[in-house]
Amino acid sequence: MRLAECLNSSDINTLRQIADAYNFECQKSSKNALMQEIIAHFNDRRFISKSFTGIREAVLREAVSQLMLDNRREFSREEVLAAVRRAGTDKEGDDLKWMNRLLAEGWLFQLHAKGGRQFYFVPEDLRKSIRTCLTESLKQRVQVADSQPIIYRDEGMALVRDTTVFLQFLAKYEVRITKDGTILKRQLGQILSLFEIKEEPLGKVSWRFGYGRRFHDYPDRFALIYDYCHARELIVETADGELLLHQKAQQWISREEKERAVDVFRYWRLLYRRPIPKLKHCIATLSQAAREDWVHVESMNALLAAYVNDYYFDKAPTVMEQRIYGMLVHQGLLAHGQLADGTAVVKVTALGRELLLEEKGELGGSPSQEKAEEQLPRMPLILQPNFDLLVPVEAFAQVERKLDELTDLIRVDTMRVHRLTKSSVRRALNSGWTGETVLQFLRDQTAGMVPGNVERMIEQWCQTEAI
């Protein structure tokens, strides 16, 4: 919906409010005169740039940026308020105040109701103008390379092709998994050796969690491939230790390569938004800043610093470079290079520009998908294959009583560590739990990332107790 349509669908009081916000001089009793004045100013990129850069309040400027970088065509009231809260407001009632400012200054329009609910729109031509301003502003805040890198990595569609290789391997060979649900080391080595992008199996690790169901067991790239296949039901882990191909796999392989790449990206963005709540805004900012030029990684880190925090033992720079840049490189959306003096640089690839910047809503997903993302738990519990449940201190109060019934406390350090045991599950069953409610609680609190061996053992314990 363009600006003219938004103005035409708004009442005259809304138009007067916008005109007053910018001190426009026109006949304010005429809707037509108001529309012409607003359109004349808002179609002037210099006016828009001056108005946007002139926003003094950091919360309002950040809220405008988030809405303009979002690809959704419409927002619910709850989604607008959520964007305002993410922009930095934490006082009760302030989110509504800032939303009213967005409406009063014409950055957002409240229009016709659908099913009895009001929806909010950002005009497409206004969004385009603001994105141009943002790109220019962001490029001034990063260091652009003076020369081309001497070497760089652009993995293209290799991740999608290697996912196909993994599925085809399952179709040809019997693949066994251990009691904790991981592929036998010898077969895992065979699979990884067939990939275009090589990875080594993990050695002994003290901790790896938060970035996927099997992140603890496999290297970063294959963990994403495996978790994606499991989440999309392309593979099946059986109780007797087999890893089988599901009939959906052939349907997935038959889809266009780019369509599969889009789906993998959607899944990754959803998965990694749990440990990186502002991931979506990070990606949008990164894509705009490094759209056309090679940008120094160090300056990009400084640009994203406001949106990325430490995640337990991962420091913020590690989260940026390994969990964001690295995974975008694996998906072919970002290229990572090195200048002659050794400086690391990044640039959005042709595929990245197509999917992230010129997608015309394709990648934004349906409103229900976006709403699901907004409702993701910011700090889920983490259940490891050794039955340890890692509980962030800030999340403990919400589940304290249930954890007391279901688990044993092992220690309290930077986080609380609880453990599921046969006796603790028995205690929960005696308190009125069932096998299904135990598993459902764990799925809900870990955002669905319950290791297969833990599920199977809990089922066995509950069956034993029932007998």
N, C-alpha and C positions, 0 to 999 in steps of 0.2 A: 504494500500500500504506500503510495507516494504522499508527499506533504500536502498537495492540493486536495487529495481525497480525504486525508485526516482532518484538514481544516473544514472542508465542506460537511463532514459528518459530525463535527463538534458544534455545540451551541454557541451563541454569541457571547455569553459570559466567559467561556473558555478563551475565546479569541481576544476579548478585552483584557483578560488577565495576562496573556502573553504580550500584548501591546504595551500594557502598563509596566511589565517587567523590564522592557527595553526602552521605555519612554518614546515609543513611536508616536509621531504626530499625524493623526488621520481622523476621519469622522468615525467616532466609536459607537455611534448608534446604527451604523450600516455594516452588516455582516460582509457584504461584498467589498467595501472599502477596507475593512480590517484584513480580509483574506489577501487582497492585493498588496497591502503594505507588508504583511508578514512574509508572503512569498517572495516579494522583491528583495527583502533583507536576507532571508534564509537561503535564497539561491545565490547569494553573493558569498563566495568562499572566503573572502577577506573578513566579512562580518562574522561568519561562523567561526573562523579561526580565532579572531579576536575575542569573541564571546566565550569560546571554550577555554582558551588559554587564560582568560581573565577570571575564571571561576576561582575565588579565593579559598573557599572551603575544600579541604582535601577530601572529605567524605563525599561531597557532591561531585567533585571532579572524577573521583574513582568510580562512583556509581554510574556516571555518564559513560565513562570508558568501558566498563563491564557490559553495559547494555548495548553499546555500539559494536563491541567486538563479538557479541553473541549472534549466532546465525538464525535464531528463532524469529519467526515473523510476528508472533504474538506471545504475550505473557499473561499469566493469571496474577491476581493481586498478591498472592502468596509468593510467587516467583519474583516479583518486583521487590517486595519487602526483603526477601532473602538476599537479593543482589545488593540492596542497600546495607544490610547487616554485614555482608562480606566486605563491603567497602570500608568498614572500620567503625561503625557506630555500635555502641554497646549499652547506651542508656535506654531504659524502657520508654517507648513512645517516640524516640528520636527517628526510628525507621519510617514512621508515618509522616513525620515532619519533612524529612528529606524526599520522600516520594511525592509529597505535595509540591515541593520546590521543582522537582523534575517536570511535573505537569504544568506548573505555573510558567516555567521558562521555555516550554515547547520542546523539551527533549523527549517527551513521552506523551501519548494521547490515550485517554480512556474513551473507548467507543462502544459499539453495539454489544448487547448481551447475547451470550450463547447458552441456551439451557438455563436461563435465569441468572447467569454470572457475567460480570463485567470483565472485559479483556482490555489489555493495554498494548499499544502498538508503537514501534519506532519507525518513522517514515524511511523508506529505502533510500531516497536521495539524500536525506539528512545523514543517515548512517554512512553512506559513501563519502560524504564530505568530511565527517568527523574522522573516519578511518584514514583519510589522506592527511589530516592534521596530526593524528596520532603517529602515523608513520614518520612524518617529518620531525615531530618532537622526539620520538624514540631514537631516530638515527643521529640526532644531535647529542644523545646521552650515551651512545656507544662509540667505540673506536673502530672505524672501518679500515680494513687492511689496504695498504698502498699498492700491494702487488698480489699476484695470484699465488696460492700455496704450491709448494714444490711437489707435495703428495697430498692426496685426500681420499676419503672413503665415501662412496655412494653405493649403498647395497641394493638400490632399486627394489625389484619385486622378489628378491632372494628369499625373504621370510615366507612369503606365500608359496613359493616353489618348494622350499624345504619342508613346509607343512604337508604338502602333497607327497613328498618323498617319504615322510614319516608314516602317513596313512597307507601308502602303497607297500611299505615294508610290513606293516601289520597284516595286509591282505595276503602277502606271500609266505610269511614265516610265523611260526608259533612263538609268541613273546610271553615270557614268564615274569611275574612280579613277586617281590618278596612279601613277607608278612606285613611289613609296614607300607606296602603298596608301591614300591619303587621298582623300576625295571632292573633286571639283573645287570651287573656291571659289564659283563662281556657283551651282551646284546646292546646295551646303551652305547658302548664304544663303537659297535658296528653301525648303529644308526647315525651317530654324530659324524662318523667318518664319511658318510654319504652326502653330507650337507655341503652346499656351496660356501657357507660361512662356517668355519671350523670353530668348535669349542671343545674344551677338555672337561671330562667329568669332574665333579667337585671332589676335593680331598676331604679330610676331616675338618669340619667347621664347628665353631663354638656356638654361633648363632647366625641365622638367616631367616628372617620372617617379615611379614607385612606386605610383601609384594606378590602374593599368589599362594595358591593351595600347595603347589609343589616347589616353591621357591627354596625351601629348606633342602631339597634333594637334588636339584638340577641347576646347571649354570643358567645365567640370566635369560639368554635368548631361548634356549630349549624349554625352560620353565614356562615362558610365555606361550610357546607353541603347544606344550602339553596341557596347560591350564585352559587355553582357548579350546582345544579339541574336546576336553572333558566337559567344559561349560556348554558347548554347542552340541553335546551328545554325539560326537563323531567317533568316540571310543568308549569302551565299557570295561571297567575293572571288575572281574568276577571274584566271588568268595573263595574259589579254589585256586587262585593265583594266576589267572590268565588275563592278558590284555587283548581285548578283541576289537575288531572294527565294527562299528554300527552301520546299519543300512543308510543312515543319513550321510555318511561320508562320501558316497558316490555322488549324491546330489550336490554336495558342497564342491567337489572337484569339478563338476560340470559347469559351475557358475563362471562368469567372466572373471579374469584375474584381478582387474581393478575393483570389481564388486567385492571380491574376497578380501582385498587389501583394506577397503573401507570398513568392512565388518571387523577385521582384526584390530584396526585402530579404535573403533568404538569400544570394543571389549577391553583393550589395554587402557584406554582413558578412564573407563568405569572402574577397572581393577586398581589402578594406581592412584585414583582420587581418594582412596581410603587413607593411605599414608601421606598423600600430598593433596590436602583439601582444595587448594587453589590451582590445581594442575591445569584446569581448562583455561584460566586466565593467563597462566604462564605460557601455555602453548600459543595463545593468541598474540601475546606480547612478543614472544620470540619470533613468530612468523612474520609479524610486521617489521620488526627491527632488522631481521636478516633476510628480508625478501629478495633483495637484488644484489647485495654486496656480502663479501666475506667479512665477518665481524670477529674481533678478538674475543675469545671465550672469557677472559678475565673481566672485560667490560660488560659482557652479557650477564655474568654472574652478579655484578653490581646492580644491573638493571632489574634482575629477578629477585634480588635479596629480600625485598619487601613481601614477596609471595611464598617464599620457601623457608621452612624452619628445619631445625635438626629433627631427625626421626630416630629416637633412641640412640643407637651407636653410630648411625649415619649422620655425619655433620652436613650442614646445608650445602657446601660446595660439592660434596660427594653425591647428595641427592640430585643436585642440578646436573652434574656431569655424567654420572652413571645411570641414574634412574630416569632422567628426562632426556638429555641430549643423546646418551647412549642408546636408549630404547627407540627414540625417533630415528636414529641412524639405522638401527636394525630394521625398521619398517620402511626405509627408503625415503623418508620425509625430510631428512636433514643430512647434509654432508659435513664431515669433520675433516679438517685439513691441518697442515703444518707449513708455516712460512719458512723461508731460508734460514732465519735466525732461531727457529725452533718454537716460535709463538703458535699456540693453538688457535684455530679459527673455525667458525661454523657458518653455514649458509643453507637456506631452505632450497631443496631440490625442485626440479620441474614437477615431479609428482607431488611434493609437498605444497607447492603453490596451487596446483590444481585441486587438491583435496582440502587444504586448510584455508585458503584465501579466496578461491574463486568457485566455491562449491555450490553457491546459490541455494543453500538450504539442504543439499543432499546429505551432508555429513552431520547436520545438526540433530538428526533423529526426530522421532515423533514427540509431541508434547509429553506423552506418558513416559518415554525414555528419559527425557530431560528432567521431568519431575522426580523420577526414580533416582537420578544422580544427585539432585538437591537433597534428597532424604537419606543419603548414605550416612552411616555412622562415621563420625569424624575420627574416632579412635576405637576401633573394634578390639575385642579380646583376640589373642593369638594362641591357637591350639597347635602344639607341635606333635610330631609322630611319637615322641617318647612319653606322651600323655601329660606333659607340663602345659598348664594354661597360664599365659602371661597376661597380667591384668594391669593396664595403666592406672596409676593412682587416681586420676581424675574420673575414671569410669567406675571405680570400685563401689562408690556409694549407691549407685543405681542397681547393683546386682549383689550387694553384700549378703542379704539373707539367703538367696538361692545358692551362692557359692559356699556359704557355711554348711548348707545341707548336702551339696553335691561333691565337694572337693575337700582336700586337705591342704592347709597352708604350709608351704615349704620354707619360704623366706620372703623378706621385704627388703628390696634394695632400691634401684632406680625405678623398679616396678614391683608389683606383687607377683609371686610365683606360686600358683596352686597346682595340685596334681590330682588327676582322676585315678582312682584305684578301685579294685573290686569291692573293698570294704566301704569306700566312700559312696559308690553307686548303690550298694546295698542300703546304706543309711538313707539315701535319697528315696529309694523305693519304699522303705518303711515309713517315710514321711509323706507318702501319697503320690510320689512321682511314678511315671511309667517309662518304659523304654523309649516310647515315642516322644514323650515330653522332655526327656533328657536330651535326646538327639535334636529335637526342635529348638530347645534352649541354646544348645551349643551352635547350631546353624545360625540362629538369629544373632547371637552375640559375636560370632566370628565372621559375619557377612558371608556365610556359606562355605567357609574354608575349613572344613572338618576333614582331617586325613582319613583315607579309606580304612586303614588298619584300626584306627580309633573307633570308627563307626561299627566295624565288624566285632571288635572285642566287647564294646558296650552291649551290642545285641546278644552276644554269647553270655555275658554276665547276667543280663536281665532274664534270658531264657532259663539259665541255671537257677536263679532265685525263684522263678515262677514254678519250677518243678518242686 
